[in-house]
């Protein structure tokens, strides 16, 4: 019975934990990678709010799962999103945390990516000679390039080369006369990055390379070449790439203004407006699709929650049914034990009566035999002999009665001693005898004019005095003591 109650408690505890949301599974590496891929796609589409939401979700999942590698990757994704959103301070903190994890765990590719981001932020800090962080950025970029070369990470090699080109371009930014050696190195790093990207099909770095090269060309006064680079990139774009086209046209318009070609600048502006409108229409269409998808997901989740509630309800019903069955089985088993105990007590009583009957019958039989002999031989005996034998018969009867009395007295005395030694009160003995008859606590209370609580209190005291734990043990012990 106790085991069944423990099982019931355990099942109800599990149910309560599930209801409270305590127990939830850890995310797998595939789950985290899927969220990170969504974040990267949002970055490319310049949907920075969605990218940040997914990146932080991936970070929380990785932290809960204890996955250091994906924590570093999520932090890198956050840093890239902040860089795109011009939140340099937040991007620096995220890149720094990613660097610490990657450096501690030996993740060379992730460490290289973190250093590239830090070098890029140092490059963006160049708004005056006083704010220059070029030398610091060069240290980060060179270390990133070295790590990427050792690990065969072509993407980070290309990005490190682009940032090295940008940092070398910065070194000439405030010079009245260009340093040809520095300018040449900037171009060489950009060329090297483009070659790596071209040889390894790293198309996602093309836009970044174009911006770095355009800046480098403008610094050297090669505006026409920069225009040609942007025009070539614009012509190679797929028709649906409206956002990228808008960005390229914006740079191209500024270059035409720089060279004084206002007509071309106006044409670029008109095309820029068109692509912006198309991009906004794309966003609206995607938003409608997202709303429909979210509605479908919400409906599916609602169905899942309803099914979970139904399952929990069935679990509770099943647990209660098991508990009810356990109570009924316990009750019937207790009743059976009590009946067996009563049968044993009745057998003991019958044995006692049989024994007493044998002890009483023996002297009575001897007494009858003596009288019969006296009666058969009376005509042959003298009066004195008859008187003598009659006196002997009377004495035998007195001795037999005295033996029986002593035997019964001894039994009753032992019974009284056992009861006195147990410390049972008269009321407790009444409760025992009524329990032997099979009466319940309520029936005993009704017969003795007591409350059920008082009867149960008497039973607990009886259990303590007799050293038993239940009614069956009480009846067995009382039988051994002769109380029943």
N, C-alpha and C positions, 0 to 999 in steps of 0.2 A: 504493500500500500504506500509506504514511504517513497519507494522508488518511482511509482507512478506519479505521485505528487511532485517529486523532483523533476520528472520528465515534463509534466505540465508547466511547472514554473519556468523551466528552460525554454520550452517552445514559446511561451508568452513573452519571455524576455527578448527572444530573437524577433518576434513580431513587433514588440515595442521599439526595438532598435531600428528595424526597417522603417517603421512609421516615422520615427524621428530623423531618418536620414543619416544615421550614424555610419552605417556600413555602405561604402561605395568602392567600386573597383579602381585600381590604378590604370592610367592610360598606357597603352603600348607604344613602342617607338614608332610604329606605322601610323597610329592615331596622331601623334605629335607631328610627324613629318607631313601628314595631310594638311594639318592646320598651318604649318609653316609654308607649304606650297601655296595655299590660298593667300597668305600674307604677301609672299613674293609676287604673285599675280596682281594683287591689288596695288603694290608699289609700282609695277610696270605700267598699270593703267592709271596711275596717279590718284587712286582712290585711297588717300592716306589715312582717313579715319578707319576704314575697314581694315587696312593693313595693320594699323596699330592695335585694333581690337583683337585681331587674330594672333598677332605677335605676342601680346600679353597673355592671351589664352594659352598659347603654346608654352610660354614661360612658366605659368602656373602648373600646367600639366607635367612639365619636366621636373619642376621642383617637388611636386607631390610624389612623382615616381622615382626621384633620386637620380635622374638621368643628367649628368653633368654635361655631356656632349651636346645634348639638345637644349640645355639651358644656355650654353654659349652661343649656339646658332640662333636661338630666339632673341638674345640680347643683341646680336649682330643685325638681325632683322629690324629690331627697334631702333638701333643706331642709324641704319640706312633710311628708315622712314623719317626720323627726326632731321637728318641731313636734307632730305628732299623738302621737308617743311620749314627749313631754315631755323631749326631749333638747335643751334650748335652746342649750347651748354648741356642740354639733355642728351644729345647724341654722344658727346664726349664721355658722360657718365656711363652710358650703356656700353660704349666701346671699351672703356676702362674695365668694367666688370667682366665683359667677355674675355678681355686679355688676361685678367687674373685667373679665371677658371681654366682657360686654354693653356696658359703657361704652367699652371700647377699640375694639370693632368697630362700635359705633353701632346695636346691637339695642335699639330703644326699648321694645318690648313686653316683652322679657325683663328689661331694666333696671327697668322699672316693677314687674314681678313680684318681682324681688329686693328692691327698696325696700319693697314692701308687706310682705314677709316680715320684713325688719329692723324695720319699724315695729310689726308685730304682736308681735315678740319684746320690743321696748321696752315695749309695753303690758303684756305678761305679767310684766315685771320689777317691777311696782308691787305689792310685798308690804309696803312700809312707806314713810313719807315720805322716809327716807334712801336707799332704793334707786330712787327715782323717776327714770325716763329718758323722761318724757313729752315734754319739749321736743325731745329728740333724735328721738324717734319722730315727732313732728309734722313735723319737717323732712323726714324720709324720706317720710312719707305725702303731704305737699303736693307734693314733687317727683314722686312716683309718679303722683299725680292729674294733674299738668300734662303729664307725658310721655304718659299714657294718653289724655288729651284731644286732644293734637296728633296722635297716631297712630290715633285712632279705635278704641282698644282698650276696648270697653265692659265686658268682664269685669274688667279691672284698675281701671277707673274705679269700678265698684261695690265692689270689694274695698277700694280706697283710701278710699272714703267710709265703709264700715263701720269700718275701723281708725281713721279720724279721729273717728267717733262714740265708739268705745271709749276713745281717748286723752282726749277731752274729758270723758267720764264719769270717767276717772281723776283729772282735775284737781279734781273735786268730792269725791273719795273721802274725803279726810281733813279736809274742812271741817265744822265744827260746824253751820254754816248754809249751805245750798246757794247757790251763785252762779247766779242765774236765767239770766243771759246765757250762761254756760258750758253750763248744762243745756239751754237752748234750742238752742244750736249743735250739741250732741251729737245731739239729736233730729233736727235738720235734716239732718245728714250721713247719719244712718241712713235717714231718709225718702228722701233723694236716692238712696242706694245701692239701696234697695228699688224705687224707681221705674225706675231704669236696668235692674235685673234683670228687672222685670216687662215693660218695653217691648221688651226684646231677648231674652226667653225664656231667661234665665240661671238655670235651675232648680237648678243645682248650687251656687248661692250662697244658696239659701233657708234652709237649716239654720243657716248661719253668721249670716245676718241676724237670724234668730229669737233666737239666743242674745244677740247684741248688744242687740237691742231689749228682751229680757226683763231684762237687767242694768240697762239705762237706766230702764225702768219701775219696777223695784224700788228704784233709788236715789231716784226721785221719790215713792216711797210708793204707787205704782199697782200693787199686787200683784194686784188682781182683774183688771186689764187684762192683766197678764202671764199670769195663769192662762187667760184667754180666748184669748190668742194661742197658747199651747201647746196648748190643747184643740182649737182650730181646725186647727192644723197636724197634730195627731194624727189627727183625723177625716178629713183629706184624704189620708192616707198609703195607698198600696196595701197589700193584706193581707200580701204577702210581705216587706214592709220591716220585719222584726222588729228589726234592730239599731237603726235610726233611731227606731222606736217605743220601744225600751228607753231610749234617751237622753232622749227627750222626757218619758217617764213619770218618769224620775229627777228631772229639773228640776221637773216638775209636783208630784211628791211633796214636794220641799223647799219649794215655794211654799205648799202646803196646810198644811204644818207651820208655816210662818212666820205664816200667818193664823189658826192654831189649829184648823183643821178636820181632826181626827185620823181621822175616818171616811173622808173622801175620800183622805187620805194613805195609809190602809191599803189602800183599793181600788187606788190607783195602784201600791202596792207589789206587790199580788197580780198585777196585769196586767204589771208589770215582770218578775216571776219567770217568768210564762208566755212572754212574748216572748223572754226570755233562753234558755229551754229550746228554743223553736222555732229560735232563731238557732243554737244549738249543734247541733241536728239538721241544719240546713242545711249547717253546716260539715262535719259527718260525711259527709253525702251528697256534697258537693263533693270531700271528701278521697278518697272511694272512686272518684269519676270521675277525679280527678287520678292516682290510683294506676293505674287502668286505662289512662289516656292515656299515662302514663309508661312502662308496660309495652309498649304498642304502639310508642311511639317507640324504646324500647330495642331491641325486636325488629327494627324497620326499620333502625336504625343498625347492628345486628349483621349483617344481610343486606348492607348497603352495604359494611361492612368486609370481609366475605367476598368480595364481588365485586371490591373493590379489590385484595385479595391475589391473586385469580385473574388480574386484568388485569396486575398487576405481574409475576406469574410468566410469563405469556405474553409480556410485554415482554422479560424476561430471556432466555427461550427464543429469541425472534425476534432479539435482539441477538447471542446466541451463534451462531445459525444464520448470520447475516450475516457474523460474524467467521470462521466455519469456511469459508464460501464464498469470502470474501476471501483466506484463506490458500491454499485450493486453487487459485484463479485465479492468485494470485501464483506458486505453485509451477509450474503449467503454463506460465505466461508465461516464467518463468526457464528452464525446460527448453527451451522453443522458442527463446529467445535463444541458449542455449548450442549447440543444434543448428545454428542459422544461422551462428554464429561458427565452429564446427568445419568446416562446409561451405566457408566462405570461406577458412579456413586450408588445407584440402585443395586448393582451387582455386589458391591461391598456390603451394603445393608443386608442383602439376602444371605451372604456368607456369614455375617455376624449372627443373624437370627438362627441360621442353621447350626452354628457352633453352640449357641446358648441352648438351643433345643436338645442337642446331643448331651450337653452337660447336665441338663435338668432331667432328661429321660433316664439316664443311667441310675441315679439313686432311686428314682421312682420305680424302675424295673426291679431293682434289688428288693425294694420294700414290698412290692406286689408278690414276688417269688417267695419271700419269707412268710407272708400271710397265708399264701396258698399251701405251703408245707405244713404250717401250723393247723390250718383248717382240715387238711386231709388226715392228719395224725392225732387229732384232738381226742379221739376215743381211747387212744392207747396211752395218753399222758395223764400224769397226776395233776391235781389242782395246783400244786406248788410249781410244777414244771411249766404249766400254761402261763402262770403269773410271771415266771422268770423270762420266758421267751417273749411275752407281750412287752415287758419292760425293755428288753433288748431292741425290739422293733421300734418302740417309741424313741429310744436313744438314737438309733440309726437315722430316723427321720429328722430328729433335731440336728444331728451332725450334717446331714445333707442340706437342710435348709440354711444352716450357718455357712456352709461352703459356697452355696449359690449366692447368698447375700454378700459374702466377702468378695466373690468374683465380680459381681455387678458393681459393688462399691469401689473396687479397685479400678475398673474400667471408667466409671464416672469421675473418680478422683483424678486419674490421668488426664481425662478430657478437660476437667476444670483447670488443672495446672497449665495445660497448653494454652487454653483461652486466656488465663490470667497473665501468662508470660508474654502473650502477643500484645497485650495492652488494648484489646478491642473493647469498645463500649457496648452497652446493650443495644443502642440504636444501630451501631455498625453491624452487630450480629444479625439484627432484623433485616438490614439491607442485604447482607450476604444470603440469608435464607430465602428472601424473596427473589434475589437474582438467580438462585439455584432453580427456582420454579420457572425460570424463563421470562420473568417480567422485565420490561424495559424501564429506563429511568423515569419516564413519565408515569408509567403504571405504578411503580413503587411510590412515587411522590403522591399520587392520588390516594393510594391505600394508607399511607402513613400521615397524610395531611401535611405534606411538606412541599416546598418548591422543587422544581427539577434541578435548579442550581445547587440547592442544599444536598440533594441526593448525590449529585456528581461530586460535591465536596467530600461527602462521606466516603464515596468510592475511592477518591484519590488518597484519602487518609488510610483506608484499608490497604490499598496497593502498597503504600509506604511501609506500613506495619508488617505486612506479610512478605514484603520483598518481591512483589510481582508487578507486572506491567499492564495487565488487561483483565477482563472479566473471566476468561477461561482460566488464567493462572490463579485468580482469586478463588474460583470454585474448586479447583484441584487442591489448593493449599488448605482450604476450609475442610475438604473431605478428609485430608490426611490428619487434620487436627481433631476431627470428630465433631465439628460444629454442625455439620449437616449429615 
